[in-house]
Amino acid sequence: MLSNLFSQLVDNSLFFAQSCLLCGVPGTPPGLCPDCQASLPRLPAERCPRCAEPVTGGTLCGACQHHPPAFDALHVSYRFDYPLDGLIHAFKYGKRLEMAGALGRLLAREEPVSPAAIDLIVPVPLAKERLAARGFNQSHELARTLAATMQARFAADLCWRKYNTRAQATLDRAERHRNMNDAFGVKRSLDGLCIAIVDDVATSGATLSSLASALKKQGARRVEAWVLARAISLKT
């Protein structure tokens, strides 16, 4: 159970809206009432342990066997689908920063057991231009919540985005990977550390893989990814 201190940390103010973000029922401090939380679209239990692509038997998928991503595991419980997609879109593009606490709690509540102790929690950084336009980095807010839950160090400024990449949503799978090639920098050595990187949505995994690659070049032993939702189709 989250402590009162943690509740204050993940909420954006002491006046955090106490109504459900979906149905509006009052008296819902976590942001989603039990019925609405139960309605969120969950991924199948059988999925690739590396990229979370649904696959029969829960074995490593063909793509990860032939072209494995740089990250070692992708932890996610929800599909990027109705009604969660609307919440994420409103948070990310509608400047609804007050939703950060509710969505961050949702990610933290689904925290899986990791085979390795997490040393650092790192948000996927935005380019300066995009951060200025949006006003905040949604991944930063989610990562801050996860770090508090896991009692791990939050390394908010460890990484940076070298250039303002094209929006991934406009690209196909191959273009997404080319777009993210060498997109991130890391400020210091991470020899032997286990890193968790956090983003809101994963589709092709290109962004997460690019950041994981940069972290491993600086010596990270293991890089795991946590996301709130996974889009199963590039059309999503």
Sine and cosine of phi, psi and omega as CSV:
sin_phi,cos_phi,sin_psi,cos_psi,sin_omega,cos_omega
0.00,0.00,0.67,-0.74,-0.01,-1.00
-0.94,0.35,0.67,-0.74,0.03,-1.00
-0.97,0.23,0.28,-0.96,0.05,-1.00
-0.87,0.50,-0.60,0.80,0.01,-1.00
-0.89,0.45,-0.70,0.71,0.00,-1.00
-0.91,0.40,-0.61,0.79,0.02,-1.00
-0.86,0.51,-0.66,0.75,0.02,-1.00
-0.93,0.36,-0.54,0.84,-0.02,-1.00
-0.92,0.39,-0.71,0.70,-0.11,-0.99
-0.99,0.12,-0.40,0.92,0.10,-1.00
-0.97,0.26,0.45,-0.89,-0.05,-1.00
-0.99,0.10,-0.30,0.96,0.07,-1.00
-0.31,-0.95,0.16,-0.99,0.03,-1.00
-0.95,0.31,-0.15,0.99,-0.02,-1.00
-0.96,-0.28,0.50,0.87,0.02,-1.00
-0.79,0.61,0.76,-0.65,-0.05,-1.00
-0.83,0.55,0.76,-0.65,-0.07,-1.00
-0.99,-0.13,0.28,0.96,0.00,-1.00
-0.96,-0.29,0.49,-0.87,0.03,-1.00
-0.89,0.45,0.72,-0.69,-0.04,-1.00
-0.92,0.39,-0.36,0.93,-0.04,-1.00
-0.99,-0.15,-0.79,0.62,-0.09,-1.00
-0.97,-0.23,-0.23,0.97,0.05,-1.00
0.99,0.14,0.08,1.00,0.01,-1.00
-0.88,0.47,0.73,-0.68,-0.04,-1.00
-0.97,0.26,0.21,-0.98,0.06,-1.00
0.95,0.31,0.69,0.72,-0.02,-1.00
-0.80,-0.60,0.97,0.25,-0.06,-1.00
-0.82,0.57,-0.59,0.81,-0.01,-1.00
-0.95,0.32,-0.18,0.98,0.03,-1.00
0.98,-0.18,-0.40,0.92,0.06,-1.00
-0.72,-0.69,0.77,-0.63,0.03,-1.00
-0.95,0.32,0.31,-0.95,-0.03,-1.00
-0.83,0.56,-0.65,0.76,-0.01,-1.00
-0.91,0.41,-0.67,0.74,-0.01,-1.00
-0.94,0.33,-0.60,0.80,0.05,-1.00
-0.89,0.45,-0.63,0.78,0.02,-1.00
-0.92,0.40,-0.38,0.93,-0.02,-1.00
-0.99,0.11,-0.15,0.99,-0.04,-1.00
-0.92,0.40,0.62,-0.78,-0.09,-1.00
-0.96,0.27,0.92,-0.40,-0.04,-1.00
-1.00,-0.05,0.53,-0.85,0.12,-0.99
-0.95,0.32,0.44,-0.90,0.10,-0.99
-0.88,0.48,0.48,-0.88,0.01,-1.00
-0.90,0.43,-0.54,0.84,-0.01,-1.00
-1.00,0.02,0.95,-0.30,0.00,-1.00
-0.47,-0.88,0.33,-0.95,-0.03,-1.00
-0.87,0.50,0.78,-0.63,-0.02,-1.00
-0.94,0.34,-0.22,0.98,-0.02,-1.00
-1.00,-0.08,-0.76,0.65,-0.11,-0.99
-0.89,-0.45,-0.06,1.00,0.03,-1.00
0.94,0.34,0.27,0.96,0.12,-0.99
-0.93,0.37,0.78,-0.62,0.04,-1.00
-0.84,0.55,0.78,-0.62,-0.03,-1.00
-0.48,-0.88,0.68,-0.73,-0.03,-1.00
-0.87,0.49,0.75,-0.66,0.02,-1.00
1.00,0.04,-0.17,0.99,0.02,-1.00
0.92,0.40,0.45,0.89,0.01,-1.00
-1.00,-0.03,0.14,-0.99,0.01,-1.00
-0.88,0.47,0.79,-0.62,-0.04,-1.00
-0.95,0.31,0.27,-0.96,-0.03,-1.00
-0.87,0.50,-0.66,0.75,-0.02,-1.00
-0.88,0.47,-0.66,0.75,-0.02,-1.00
-0.96,0.27,-0.43,0.90,0.08,-1.00
-0.94,0.33,-0.63,0.78,-0.08,-1.00
-1.00,-0.05,-0.60,0.80,-0.02,-1.00
-0.68,-0.73,0.95,0.31,-0.07,-1.00
-0.90,0.43,0.62,-0.78,0.08,-1.00
-0.94,0.35,0.26,-0.97,-0.02,-1.00
-0.95,0.30,-0.42,0.91,0.05,-1.00
-0.98,0.19,0.43,-0.90,-0.10,-1.00
-1.00,0.00,-0.38,0.92,0.01,-1.00
-0.31,-0.95,0.52,-0.86,0.08,-1.00
-0.87,-0.49,0.88,-0.47,-0.03,-1.00
-0.98,-0.20,0.89,-0.46,-0.01,-1.00
-0.34,-0.94,0.60,-0.80,-0.02,-1.00
-0.92,-0.39,-0.32,0.95,-0.15,-0.99
-0.90,-0.44,0.52,-0.85,0.17,-0.99
-0.99,0.12,0.54,-0.84,0.10,-1.00
-0.99,0.16,1.00,0.05,-0.10,-0.99
-0.45,-0.89,0.14,-0.99,-0.01,-1.00
-0.87,0.49,0.67,-0.74,-0.01,1.00
-0.99,-0.10,0.01,1.00,-0.05,-1.00
-0.91,0.42,-0.58,0.81,-0.01,-1.00
-0.86,0.50,-0.60,0.80,0.02,-1.00
-0.92,0.38,-0.61,0.79,0.04,-1.00
-0.91,0.42,-0.71,0.70,0.00,-1.00
-0.90,0.43,-0.66,0.75,0.00,-1.00
-0.90,0.44,-0.68,0.73,0.01,-1.00
-0.90,0.44,-0.66,0.75,0.02,-1.00
-0.90,0.44,-0.73,0.68,-0.15,-0.99
-0.98,0.22,-0.71,0.71,-0.12,-0.99
-0.95,-0.30,-0.29,0.96,-0.03,-1.00
-1.00,-0.09,0.17,0.99,0.01,-1.00
0.83,0.56,0.62,0.78,0.00,-1.00
-1.00,-0.07,0.91,0.42,-0.06,-1.00
-0.88,0.47,-0.40,0.92,0.01,-1.00
-0.92,0.40,-0.22,0.98,0.03,-1.00
-1.00,0.08,-0.12,0.99,-0.10,-1.00
-0.87,0.50,-0.66,0.75,-0.02,-1.00
-0.88,0.47,-0.72,0.70,-0.03,-1.00
-0.91,0.42,-0.72,0.70,-0.02,-1.00
-0.95,0.32,-0.58,0.81,0.05,-1.00
-0.91,0.42,-0.64,0.77,0.06,-1.00
-0.90,0.44,-0.60,0.80,0.01,-1.00
-0.89,0.45,-0.69,0.72,0.06,-1.00
-0.90,0.44,-0.71,0.71,-0.04,-1.00
-0.92,0.40,-0.57,0.82,-0.02,-1.00
-0.91,0.41,-0.46,0.89,-0.02,-1.00
-1.00,-0.05,0.21,0.98,-0.05,-1.00
-0.80,0.60,0.85,-0.52,0.01,-1.00
-1.00,0.06,0.17,-0.99,0.10,-0.99
-0.99,0.14,0.84,-0.55,0.00,-1.00
-1.00,-0.06,0.59,-0.80,0.04,-1.00
-0.94,0.33,-0.19,0.98,0.00,-1.00
-0.74,-0.68,0.54,-0.84,0.06,-1.00
-0.93,0.37,0.75,-0.66,-0.01,-1.00
-0.99,0.13,0.82,-0.58,0.00,-1.00
-1.00,0.01,-0.64,0.77,-0.05,-1.00
-0.67,-0.75,0.60,-0.80,0.13,-0.99
-0.95,-0.32,0.81,-0.59,-0.10,-0.99
-0.80,-0.59,0.83,-0.56,0.10,-1.00
-0.98,0.19,0.51,-0.86,0.13,-0.99
-0.93,0.38,0.87,-0.49,-0.08,-1.00
-0.98,0.22,0.46,-0.89,0.11,-0.99
-0.99,-0.14,0.42,-0.91,0.15,-0.99
-0.92,0.38,0.45,-0.89,-0.03,-1.00
-0.83,0.56,-0.65,0.76,-0.03,-1.00
-0.90,0.44,-0.68,0.73,-0.03,-1.00
-0.95,0.30,-0.58,0.81,0.04,-1.00
-0.90,0.43,-0.65,0.76,0.02,-1.00
-0.90,0.43,-0.64,0.77,-0.02,-1.00
-0.95,0.33,-0.64,0.77,-0.07,-1.00
-0.99,0.11,-0.53,0.85,0.02,-1.00
1.00,-0.07,-0.31,0.95,0.04,-1.00
-0.30,-0.95,0.31,-0.95,0.04,-1.00
-0.97,-0.24,0.92,-0.39,-0.05,-1.00
-0.88,0.48,-0.54,0.84,0.00,-1.00
-0.93,0.38,-0.56,0.83,0.05,-1.00
-0.87,0.50,-0.70,0.71,-0.04,-1.00
-0.92,0.40,-0.66,0.75,0.02,-1.00
-0.93,0.38,-0.66,0.75,-0.02,-1.00
-0.91,0.41,-0.60,0.80,0.01,-1.00
-0.88,0.48,-0.65,0.76,0.02,-1.00
-0.92,0.39,-0.71,0.70,-0.01,-1.00
-0.89,0.46,-0.64,0.77,0.01,-1.00
-0.88,0.47,-0.65,0.76,0.02,-1.00
-0.91,0.41,-0.64,0.77,-0.01,-1.00
-0.92,0.40,-0.69,0.73,-0.06,-1.00
-1.00,0.09,-0.09,1.00,-0.05,-1.00
0.81,0.58,0.69,0.72,0.04,-1.00
-0.92,-0.39,0.36,-0.93,-0.02,-1.00
-0.95,0.32,0.73,-0.68,0.02,-1.00
-1.00,-0.08,0.93,-0.36,-0.04,-1.00
-0.98,-0.21,0.98,0.22,-0.14,-0.99
-0.91,0.42,-0.54,0.84,-0.12,-0.99
-0.92,-0.39,0.33,0.95,-0.02,-1.00
-0.92,0.39,-0.60,0.80,-0.10,-0.99
-0.88,-0.48,0.37,-0.93,0.11,-0.99
-0.61,-0.79,0.37,-0.93,0.05,-1.00
-1.00,-0.07,0.82,-0.58,-0.14,-0.99
-0.94,0.34,-0.53,0.85,-0.02,-1.00
-0.47,-0.88,0.29,-0.96,-0.04,-1.00
-0.99,0.14,0.99,-0.10,-0.03,-1.00
-0.94,0.35,0.34,-0.94,0.10,-1.00
-0.90,0.43,0.45,-0.89,0.02,-1.00
-0.89,0.46,0.82,-0.57,-0.05,-1.00
-0.88,0.47,-0.52,0.85,-0.08,-1.00
-0.89,0.45,-0.33,0.94,-0.04,-1.00
-1.00,-0.02,-0.02,1.00,-0.17,-0.99
-0.91,-0.42,0.43,-0.90,0.12,-0.99
-0.99,0.12,0.00,-1.00,-0.13,-0.99
-0.86,0.51,-0.74,0.67,-0.04,-1.00
-0.90,0.43,-0.64,0.76,0.00,-1.00
-0.92,0.40,-0.56,0.83,0.02,-1.00
-0.88,0.48,-0.68,0.73,-0.01,-1.00
-0.93,0.36,-0.65,0.76,0.05,-1.00
-0.91,0.42,-0.63,0.78,-0.03,-1.00
-0.89,0.47,-0.54,0.84,-0.08,-1.00
-0.99,-0.13,0.10,0.99,-0.02,-1.00
-0.87,0.49,0.85,-0.53,0.03,-1.00
0.79,0.61,0.68,0.73,-0.07,-1.00
-1.00,0.06,-0.25,0.97,-0.13,-0.99
-0.84,-0.54,0.49,-0.87,0.12,-0.99
-0.86,-0.51,0.42,-0.91,0.00,-1.00
-0.79,-0.61,0.71,-0.71,-0.20,-0.98
-0.99,0.16,-0.36,0.93,-0.10,-1.00
-0.46,-0.89,0.16,-0.99,0.01,-1.00
-0.94,0.35,0.59,-0.80,-0.02,-1.00
-0.79,-0.61,0.56,0.83,-0.14,-0.99
-0.78,0.63,0.88,-0.48,0.11,-0.99
0.98,0.19,0.06,1.00,-0.07,-1.00
-1.00,0.04,0.43,-0.90,0.12,-0.99
-0.97,-0.26,0.84,-0.54,-0.12,-0.99
-0.91,-0.40,0.65,-0.76,0.17,-0.99
-0.94,-0.35,0.83,-0.56,0.06,-1.00
-0.97,-0.26,0.57,-0.82,-0.15,-0.99
-0.79,-0.61,0.72,-0.70,0.10,-1.00
-0.61,-0.80,0.14,-0.99,-0.02,-1.00
-0.99,0.12,-0.72,0.69,-0.08,-1.00
-0.70,-0.72,0.63,-0.78,0.13,-0.99
-0.89,-0.45,0.68,-0.74,0.08,-1.00
-0.85,-0.53,-0.99,0.16,0.05,-1.00
-0.99,0.15,-0.34,0.94,-0.08,-1.00
0.99,0.11,0.11,0.99,-0.08,-1.00
-0.90,0.44,-0.69,0.72,-0.01,-1.00
-0.90,0.44,-0.75,0.67,0.00,-1.00
-0.89,0.46,-0.65,0.76,-0.01,-1.00
-0.92,0.39,-0.64,0.77,0.01,-1.00
-0.90,0.44,-0.69,0.72,0.02,-1.00
-0.92,0.40,-0.66,0.75,0.03,-1.00
-0.88,0.48,-0.64,0.77,0.02,-1.00
-0.88,0.47,-0.69,0.72,0.02,-1.00
-0.89,0.45,-0.63,0.78,0.01,-1.00
-0.92,0.38,-0.64,0.77,0.00,-1.00
-0.94,0.34,-0.52,0.86,0.08,-1.00
-0.90,0.44,-0.40,0.92,0.05,-1.00
-1.00,-0.08,0.19,0.98,0.15,-0.99
0.97,-0.23,0.01,1.00,0.01,-1.00
-0.85,0.52,0.73,-0.68,-0.02,-1.00
-0.97,0.23,-0.63,0.77,-0.03,-1.00
-0.56,-0.83,0.64,-0.77,0.06,-1.00
-0.77,-0.64,0.87,-0.50,0.06,-1.00
-0.93,-0.36,0.44,-0.90,0.00,-1.00
-0.88,-0.47,0.69,-0.72,0.11,-0.99
-0.88,-0.47,0.79,-0.62,0.08,-1.00
-0.72,-0.70,0.40,-0.92,0.00,-1.00
-0.96,0.27,-0.60,0.80,-0.06,-1.00
-0.51,-0.86,0.45,-0.90,0.06,-1.00
-0.86,-0.51,0.80,-0.60,0.09,-1.00
-0.99,0.11,0.85,-0.53,-0.05,-1.00
-0.97,0.22,-0.50,0.86,-0.01,-1.00
-0.88,-0.47,0.60,-0.80,0.06,-1.00
-0.90,0.43,-0.28,0.96,0.03,-1.00
-0.99,0.15,-0.20,0.98,-0.05,-1.00
-0.95,0.32,0.00,0.00,0.00,0.00
